[in-house]
Structure formats: structure tokens, C-alpha cells
Amino acid sequence: MDRDFGLGGLGLNDTPKMPSKLVPSPRQPPLVPPTIRGNSHNVQTLLEQAEKNSGALTIHGVTHKAEIKELDFMEDIGHGSCGTVTKCSYKSFTMAVKTMPRTTNSYEMSRILMDLDVICISFDCPYIVRCYGYFITTYDVRVCMECMATCLDRLLDRIKKPFPERIIGKLSISIIKALHYLKTKHQIMHRDVKPSNILLDWSGVIKLCDFGIAGRLIESRAHSKTAGCPLYMGPERLDPNNDDSYDIRSDVWSLGLTLVELATGRYPFGGSEFEMMSKIIHDEPPRLDPTMFSPEFCDIVTCCLQRDPTKRLNYDQLLQHPFILKHEGVDTDVEEWFADVMCDSE
Ligand SMILES: Nc1ncnc2c1ncn2[C@@H]1O[C@H](COP(=O)(O)OP(=O)(O)OP(=O)(O)O)[C@@H](O)[C@H]1O
């Protein structure tokens, strides 16, 4: 694979060299706790380590020692809870730059470092948005990424109609492979799978982004209950009576809800946020209408949206599911569909 960032962000190359707790070595068992959270000493140390590679941008295999003033602002892309994303150019090369203000709050800082860490170590996954490098200044952290065309929630908003099943088939493959990669290669779960964290580029390539609240797995389980958007959390993460740990199957639930939202054009629960969360915990999980969708599609959604996490399929099983196998074998032109819907919605 063409590897665009030799920096590997935080001093990482093909093999992570830094003995940092920020970087789990794939060769060791996953057992680095989510160390950086809430521990200001750790956060400071990790930040100092990361600063060593600040300004190294690797584009088309060439590493440039860049300065922030060489980034030319082109336009705003959007804002999230952690920062702002803008389109910039560096020596005529277009990038999306996510700027996150530095803060003295070590939890917030650990989110920024986690986002940076995961995107950097995932350079070899074609289903995760690519990082060219980053800048750490006195005031903020700026992550330079490949510039995608849009995220799926904005696209839904814009086209105001559901995505066709064949497109959902293709994007399911990419997202399941991205999540599977994070789990098997880095022992990480995403914890914030939702349409706004799935990006699409103009050639129809689909990628996962936004790793600020990703969690390290300890003996395959994650422990922080608070991280993530509650509306996409599995019932086991919302239920106050549940113990504090959960596993990748919580991301499988979030994936299932995302598929329903894309297939129907709307988030499946209504009411206030509290009512929606209560429905997730107590009501029957959403299902697709079998008169409108193929049996395989209805089935994969049912397999993801099981109230009992142990009944949900894991990634290996999802990758073997008939819905995924069917769409892997079909030549679907996502690029053409995307160009058409963008044109129709102008
Ligand atoms: N690499 C990228 N290329 C193009 N657009 C991007 C890229 N990364 C993020 N965006 C867009 O920028 C906007 C802000 O993204 P960001 O990840 O900061 O927040 P979010 O995911 O929307 O919200 P939150 O962080 O609260 O979950 C989103 O609309 C997202 O689609």
C-alpha cells in the first residue's frame, strides 16, 4: 500500500517505536488500560512525546518539515464537540485540518491524543481516514487528514431520502472492516459509531473517522461508560443497573442503528433524548420492514440489534454474513450514485 505518512504521527513508523502508553504495541496483549484518561502527568508526558513529530507532513511518501503558516485556509468544513475541521492546502495539496484547542482538562486532552494516536497507527487500514501528520502548538493540536467529501449524516440531511440498499451494502463492508481492523490489530473499540463519523469521498470510498473516545480493550472489554453519543449506545451501556464493562458488540449495536437510519432516512427512536434512551433500554429493538428490504439486509440488522450483547454477531461473523458476501460480490458504483444525488440535491 502507498504509505503516506512515514511519521506515523506520534513517532510511529511501520512498527511503533515509542514505548509510549499512548501506543499499544500490536505484539503485546492488549492490556494497556485506558491510561491516558484523566491522569494529567501521563497526558503531559504523552503530549511531549507527540510534540517531537509536530510539523512532519508525509504526502505521497515524501516527508516535509512544514510550518503552520504554510497551511493556506480554503474553507470551513464543520464543527464537532472537540474542535473545528477546515479545508486547507499545503503546497497546493488539499487536506482537512482538524483543530482542537489545547486544554488544561486532562480528560479533554486525552481525547485529543487518543484521536491523534488511533488515526496515526491506522495508516495501513484503507477503511480509516488517512493522516498526513499534525502540528502541536501552544494553543492547539491540528491533525492534517485526507479531505473527504462529506459525512453520512450531512449527506442524509442534504438528499432527504434513504440510501439505496446496494449503497448501504458497500458501506457496511468498509465500516465492519474498519472496526474489525481496530479490534484485531490494535485492540481498540471505536465507541462512537454513527453516521457523522462515517465519511465518503468523491470516488465513493467510505472511511471511518473520529477516534477521540475510542477505548483500549482490557481482556476484550472496555470500561468507561460515559464515552460516546448516548443515542447510538447499546442498551448495556445505558442501563444504570449494568456493571461498568462492555465489549466490541456495543459498537455492533451502534452499527445496526446506523444501518437502520441510512435505510429509512431517519433515526429510529423519537421523543426527547431521555425518552429515546429509555426506549433503547426498554423497547424492542428496531427492525427493517421485510416488504421493503431484502431478507439478508433485514437479518443483518436483526443480528446487530439484539438487546443481549452476547447474541449479537461479532466482526468475523458479520464479515461472513450473506448480506456482506452478497455485496462484496456485486460491482456497485458508489461514486456514480454519490455524484447523482449531489447533483439532484443542488
Ligand atoms: N477528513 C475529513 N474530511 C472531510 N470532512 C471531515 C473530515 N473529518 C471530519 N470532517 C467533517 O467535519 C465535521 C466536524 O467533524 P468532527 O469529527 O470534529 O465532529 P463530529 O463527528 O461532527 O462531532 P462530534 O465530535 O461531536 O462527534 C463533520 O461534519 C465531519 O463530517
The ligand as an SDF file (V2000), in Angstrom:
LIG
                    3D

 31 33  0  0  0  0  0  0  0  0999 V2000
  -11.1640   14.1670    6.9270 N   0  0  0  0  0  0  0  0  0  0  0  0
  -12.2910   14.8540    6.7640 C   0  0  0  0  0  0  0  0  0  0  0  0
  -12.6680   15.2780    5.5490 N   0  0  0  0  0  0  0  0  0  0  0  0
  -13.8140   15.9780    5.3750 C   0  0  0  0  0  0  0  0  0  0  0  0
  -14.6670   16.2750    6.3710 N   0  0  0  0  0  0  0  0  0  0  0  0
  -14.3430   15.8890    7.6240 C   0  0  0  0  0  0  0  0  0  0  0  0
  -13.1550   15.1640    7.8850 C   0  0  0  0  0  0  0  0  0  0  0  0
  -13.1080   14.9020    9.2200 N   0  0  0  0  0  0  0  0  0  0  0  0
  -14.2110   15.4430    9.7510 C   0  0  0  0  0  0  0  0  0  0  0  0
  -14.9610   16.0390    8.8060 N   0  0  0  0  0  0  0  0  0  0  0  0
  -16.2320   16.7350    8.9930 C   0  0  0  0  0  0  0  0  0  0  0  0
  -16.0270   17.8120    9.8830 O   0  0  0  0  0  0  0  0  0  0  0  0
  -17.1370   17.9610   10.7570 C   0  0  0  0  0  0  0  0  0  0  0  0
  -16.6500   18.0090   12.1920 C   0  0  0  0  0  0  0  0  0  0  0  0
  -16.0430   16.7670   12.4910 O   0  0  0  0  0  0  0  0  0  0  0  0
  -15.6500   16.3280   13.9430 P   0  0  0  0  0  0  0  0  0  0  0  0
  -15.0360   14.9810   13.8470 O   0  0  0  0  0  0  0  0  0  0  0  0
  -14.8570   17.4260   14.5640 O   0  0  0  0  0  0  0  0  0  0  0  0
  -17.0130   16.3090   14.7320 O   0  0  0  0  0  0  0  0  0  0  0  0
  -18.3570   15.4320   14.6460 P   0  0  0  0  0  0  0  0  0  0  0  0
  -18.0030   13.9900   14.4450 O   0  0  0  0  0  0  0  0  0  0  0  0
  -19.2980   16.0450   13.6490 O   0  0  0  0  0  0  0  0  0  0  0  0
  -18.9600   15.6790   16.0640 O   0  0  0  0  0  0  0  0  0  0  0  0
  -18.5230   15.0760   17.4600 P   0  0  0  0  0  0  0  0  0  0  0  0
  -17.0430   15.2560   17.5970 O   0  0  0  0  0  0  0  0  0  0  0  0
  -19.2860   15.9140   18.3940 O   0  0  0  0  0  0  0  0  0  0  0  0
  -18.9360   13.6310   17.4270 O   0  0  0  0  0  0  0  0  0  0  0  0
  -18.0740   16.7950   10.4720 C   0  0  0  0  0  0  0  0  0  0  0  0
  -19.1260   17.2630    9.6610 O   0  0  0  0  0  0  0  0  0  0  0  0
  -17.2480   15.8180    9.6870 C   0  0  0  0  0  0  0  0  0  0  0  0
  -18.0010   15.1560    8.7300 O   0  0  0  0  0  0  0  0  0  0  0  0
  1  2  1  0
  2  3  1  0
  2  7  2  0
  3  4  2  0
  4  5  1  0
  5  6  2  0
  6  7  1  0
  6 10  1  0
  7  8  1  0
  8  9  2  0
  9 10  1  0
 10 11  1  0
 11 12  1  0
 11 30  1  0
 12 13  1  0
 13 14  1  0
 13 28  1  0
 14 15  1  0
 15 16  1  0
 16 17  2  0
 16 18  1  0
 16 19  1  0
 19 20  1  0
 20 21  2  0
 20 22  1  0
 20 23  1  0
 23 24  1  0
 24 25  2  0
 24 26  1  0
 24 27  1  0
 28 29  1  0
 28 30  1  0
 30 31  1  0
M  END
$$$$
